[in-house]
Amino acid sequence: MAGNILGGIVMRKIVPMIEELVRDALSATTDARKFDNGNVSAGKRTRRRMQILRKAAKNIRVEIQKTRKERKAKKECKK
């Protein structure tokens, strides 16, 4: 699951983070298919996983914003 993304992010590259998020989302399709076929428990698992992915996506957005601010500050220091 998205455990690696939710842990402390220490200047990781963004592309691998997004790739991990996509892999985790694709792995949720098994339970989503079960839910589509009437399995209520699979729906609960899918919702839980989507919540984790939502938090992971938010962490990626925060990391991007933090990196942008750091780059901007570094650029202004050079002036």
ABEGO torsion letter per residue (X at the ends): XAAAAABBBBGBBAAAAAAAAAAAAAAAAAAAAAAAAGBAAAAAAAAAAAAAAAAAAAAAAAAAAAAAAAAAAAAAAAX
